[in-house]
Amino acid sequence: MIKIIFFDIDGTLLPLRTKTLTPSLTKALQRLQKKGIRLFLASGRPKFVLPHFEGVTFDGALTFNGQYCYDKERVLYENPLDPKDVNQIFENAQNMKKALVACHQDSMYCNEHEEMLDEYFKIASQSIHKIDDFKTYLQSSIYQMMAAIPETQEESLLQGTKHIQIVRWWPYACDMIPKEGGKGKAVEGILKAYGLKKEEAMAFGDGGNDIDMLQAVGCSVAMGNALQEVKDCSDYITKSVEEDGVVYALKHFKLIEEDDK
């Protein structure tokens, strides 16, 4: 029996550049909660820019690709970046003349504005602000960093680091998280906190940063618009986000009634 479901946001619950759930999805999520199923957002976004949906209050969230996770009462799991690696990434980015974004639990800043980096945040209806003393800001607990680079520049950006990996959901920018981190590790931590088994968990995703999350649950669903490698590792491929794929899958697995609209 499914007792908890994890949902990626962009490309899964919401089409890119949108902010509102469809009425049918809102109703489906409400019905899941009435059955006692916990609903968790699972996003690369920081806690303070997670969307709030009319009619649905999620039970908790995985933020920063799973590095800071909480429910309504407590922090369930956290995993900040290694401070030495944070400083090394900063030096590498400067040498590459690339702008960098760093995220603390309650804030997010960049050292420079860069067109492609700004575009990355606009996809999720976010904006970033420059801070003058960026290097001092990096001395706080940093849960995630971002840069607008293609895959061909990843090795240069990570040079000299020991505990950082890159995850992606967009080809022109990347997120940097702990090597022993990710949405999958966060799911494992949350299931342990609640005393739940892998078989009691379900997840929905579409991007490369969702793969380890989908592998950490007993029932994994890839959106119809998902990357091929996401589809390849999933138990079920539903319709696209534009076709209410989450609702379609919930009906397929009989978690909501077929006649629910």
C-alpha positions as CSV (number, residue, x, y, z in Angstrom):
1,M,0.0,0.0,0.0
2,I,1.3,3.4,-1.0
3,K,1.7,5.7,2.1
4,I,3.8,8.6,0.7
5,I,4.3,10.1,-2.8
6,F,7.1,12.4,-3.9
7,F,6.5,14.8,-6.8
8,D,9.0,16.7,-8.8
9,I,7.6,20.2,-9.7
10,D,8.8,21.6,-13.0
11,G,7.8,19.3,-15.9
12,T,5.9,17.0,-13.5
13,L,3.3,18.9,-11.5
14,L,3.6,22.0,-13.6
15,P,4.5,22.7,-17.2
16,L,7.6,24.9,-17.4
17,R,6.9,28.6,-16.8
18,T,3.5,28.0,-15.2
19,K,2.4,28.4,-11.6
20,T,-1.0,26.8,-11.2
21,L,-2.1,23.2,-10.9
22,T,-5.0,22.0,-13.1
23,P,-8.3,21.5,-11.3
24,S,-8.2,17.8,-11.9
25,L,-4.7,17.5,-10.4
26,T,-5.7,19.6,-7.4
27,K,-8.7,17.3,-6.8
28,A,-6.6,14.2,-7.2
29,L,-4.1,15.4,-4.6
30,Q,-6.9,16.3,-2.2
31,R,-8.3,12.8,-2.5
32,L,-4.9,11.3,-1.8
33,Q,-4.5,13.2,1.4
34,K,-8.0,12.2,2.5
35,K,-6.8,8.6,2.2
36,G,-4.0,9.5,4.5
37,I,-1.2,9.4,1.9
38,R,1.6,11.9,2.6
39,L,2.4,14.2,-0.3
40,F,5.9,15.7,-0.7
41,L,7.4,18.1,-3.2
42,A,10.8,17.1,-4.5
43,S,12.6,20.0,-6.1
44,G,15.9,21.6,-6.9
45,R,14.3,24.8,-5.7
46,P,15.1,26.4,-2.3
47,K,12.5,26.2,0.5
48,F,11.7,29.9,0.3
49,V,10.7,29.8,-3.4
50,L,8.6,26.7,-3.4
51,P,5.2,27.3,-5.0
52,H,2.0,27.4,-2.9
53,F,-0.9,25.8,-4.6
54,E,-4.5,26.8,-3.9
55,G,-6.5,23.9,-2.5
56,V,-3.5,21.7,-1.6
57,T,-1.0,22.0,1.2
58,F,1.8,19.5,0.8
59,D,2.9,17.6,3.9
60,G,6.6,18.3,3.3
61,A,9.3,18.9,0.8
62,L,12.7,17.9,-0.5
63,T,14.5,21.1,-1.4
64,F,17.9,21.8,-3.1
65,N,17.6,18.4,-4.9
66,G,17.2,16.7,-1.5
67,Q,19.8,18.5,0.6
68,Y,17.3,20.1,3.0
69,C,14.1,18.2,3.7
70,Y,11.3,18.9,6.2
71,D,7.7,18.4,7.1
72,K,5.3,20.7,9.0
73,E,7.0,19.9,12.3
74,R,10.7,19.3,11.8
75,V,13.7,19.0,9.6
76,L,13.8,15.4,8.4
77,Y,17.2,15.3,6.6
78,E,19.9,17.7,5.6
79,N,23.2,17.4,3.8
80,P,25.1,20.7,3.1
81,L,28.1,20.9,0.7
82,D,31.7,20.4,1.9
83,P,33.0,24.0,2.6
84,K,36.4,23.2,0.9
85,D,34.6,22.1,-2.2
86,V,32.4,25.2,-2.1
87,N,35.5,27.4,-2.1
88,Q,37.1,25.4,-4.9
89,I,34.0,25.7,-7.1
90,F,34.1,29.4,-6.5
91,E,37.8,29.6,-7.7
92,N,37.1,27.4,-10.7
93,A,34.1,29.5,-11.8
94,Q,36.2,32.7,-11.5
95,N,38.9,31.1,-13.7
96,M,36.3,30.1,-16.2
97,K,34.7,33.6,-16.0
98,K,31.3,32.0,-15.2
99,A,28.7,33.4,-12.8
100,L,27.8,31.3,-9.8
101,V,24.7,30.9,-7.5
102,A,24.9,29.6,-4.0
103,C,22.0,28.6,-1.8
104,H,21.7,28.8,2.0
105,Q,18.7,27.4,3.9
106,D,16.9,30.8,3.8
107,S,18.6,32.7,1.0
108,M,20.1,32.5,-2.5
109,Y,22.6,34.9,-4.2
110,C,24.8,35.1,-7.2
111,N,28.2,36.8,-7.6
112,E,27.4,38.1,-11.1
113,H,24.5,38.2,-13.4
114,E,24.7,36.1,-16.6
115,E,22.1,36.0,-19.3
116,M,21.8,32.2,-19.4
117,L,21.9,31.8,-15.7
118,D,19.1,34.3,-15.3
119,E,17.1,32.4,-18.0
120,Y,17.6,29.2,-15.9
121,F,15.7,30.8,-13.0
122,K,13.0,32.4,-15.1
123,I,11.9,28.9,-16.2
124,A,10.7,28.3,-12.7
125,S,9.5,31.9,-12.3
126,Q,12.4,32.8,-10.1
127,S,14.9,35.6,-10.0
128,I,18.3,35.9,-8.3
129,H,20.0,38.8,-6.7
130,K,23.7,39.7,-6.7
131,I,25.5,40.1,-3.4
132,D,28.8,42.1,-3.2
133,D,30.5,40.0,-0.5
134,F,29.7,36.7,-2.2
135,K,32.9,35.0,-0.8
136,T,31.9,35.7,2.8
137,Y,28.4,34.4,2.0
138,L,30.0,31.1,1.0
139,Q,31.2,30.6,4.6
140,S,27.6,29.8,5.7
141,S,26.1,26.3,5.2
142,I,25.6,26.0,1.4
143,Y,23.2,23.3,0.3
144,Q,23.4,23.8,-3.5
145,M,25.3,25.8,-6.2
146,M,24.3,26.5,-9.8
147,A,26.2,27.6,-12.9
148,A,25.2,28.1,-16.6
149,I,27.5,25.6,-18.3
150,P,27.1,22.9,-20.9
151,E,28.1,19.3,-20.1
152,T,31.5,19.8,-21.8
153,Q,32.6,22.2,-19.1
154,E,31.6,20.1,-16.1
155,E,35.0,18.6,-15.6
156,S,36.6,22.1,-15.4
157,L,34.1,23.4,-12.9
158,L,34.6,20.3,-10.6
159,Q,38.4,20.3,-10.9
160,G,40.0,19.9,-7.4
161,T,36.7,19.0,-5.6
162,K,36.2,15.7,-3.8
163,H,32.6,15.5,-2.7
164,I,30.5,17.3,-5.3
165,Q,28.4,16.0,-8.2
166,I,26.5,17.7,-10.9
167,V,22.8,17.0,-11.7
168,R,20.7,18.5,-14.5
169,W,17.2,19.0,-15.7
170,W,18.1,21.7,-18.3
171,P,20.9,21.3,-20.9
172,Y,22.4,24.8,-20.5
173,A,22.8,25.0,-16.7
174,C,23.5,22.6,-13.8
175,D,23.1,22.2,-10.1
176,M,25.9,21.1,-7.8
177,I,25.1,19.0,-4.8
178,P,27.0,16.6,-2.5
179,K,28.3,13.4,-4.2
180,E,26.7,11.4,-1.5
181,G,23.4,13.3,-1.9
182,G,20.5,13.8,-4.2
183,K,16.8,13.2,-4.2
184,G,17.2,9.5,-3.7
185,K,19.3,9.9,-0.5
186,A,16.7,12.3,0.8
187,V,13.9,9.9,0.1
188,E,15.7,7.2,2.0
189,G,16.2,9.6,4.9
190,I,12.5,10.6,5.0
191,L,11.3,7.0,4.8
192,K,13.6,6.2,7.7
193,A,12.3,9.2,9.7
194,Y,8.7,7.9,9.2
195,G,9.4,4.2,9.6
196,L,8.2,3.5,6.1
197,K,9.4,0.9,3.6
198,K,10.6,1.5,0.1
199,E,7.5,-0.5,-1.2
200,E,5.2,2.1,0.5
201,A,6.6,5.0,-1.5
202,M,5.9,6.3,-5.0
203,A,7.6,9.1,-7.0
204,F,7.0,11.1,-10.2
205,G,9.7,12.8,-12.2
206,D,10.9,13.9,-15.6
207,G,14.5,15.2,-15.3
208,G,17.9,13.6,-14.8
209,N,18.0,14.9,-11.2
210,D,14.9,12.7,-10.6
211,I,16.5,9.3,-11.5
212,D,17.9,8.4,-8.1
213,M,14.6,9.4,-6.5
214,L,12.7,7.1,-8.8
215,Q,15.1,4.3,-7.9
216,A,14.6,4.9,-4.2
217,V,10.9,4.1,-4.2
218,G,8.8,1.0,-4.8
219,C,6.7,2.5,-7.6
220,S,8.3,5.0,-10.0
221,V,6.5,7.0,-12.7
222,A,8.1,8.9,-15.5
223,M,6.2,11.7,-17.2
224,G,5.5,11.3,-21.0
225,N,7.8,14.4,-21.5
226,A,10.6,12.9,-19.4
227,L,14.1,12.3,-20.7
228,Q,14.7,8.9,-22.1
229,E,17.0,7.9,-19.3
230,V,14.3,8.7,-16.8
231,K,11.8,6.6,-18.7
232,D,14.3,3.7,-18.9
233,C,14.6,3.5,-15.1
234,S,10.9,3.9,-14.3
235,D,8.2,1.3,-13.6
236,Y,5.6,3.2,-15.6
237,I,5.5,6.0,-18.2
238,T,2.4,8.2,-18.0
239,K,1.2,11.0,-20.2
240,S,2.9,14.3,-20.4
241,V,2.6,17.1,-17.9
242,E,0.4,19.0,-20.4
243,E,-1.9,16.0,-20.5
244,D,-2.3,15.7,-16.7
245,G,0.0,12.8,-16.6
246,V,0.1,12.6,-12.8
247,V,-3.7,12.2,-12.7
248,Y,-3.6,9.6,-15.4
249,A,-1.0,7.5,-13.5
250,L,-2.8,7.8,-10.2
251,K,-5.9,6.4,-11.9
252,H,-3.8,3.6,-13.5
253,F,-2.5,2.5,-10.1
254,K,-6.1,2.9,-8.7
255,L,-5.0,5.5,-6.1
256,I,-7.9,7.6,-7.2
257,E,-11.1,6.6,-8.9
258,E,-11.4,6.3,-12.6
259,D,-14.3,8.7,-12.8
260,D,-12.6,11.5,-10.8
261,K,-12.1,14.5,-13.0
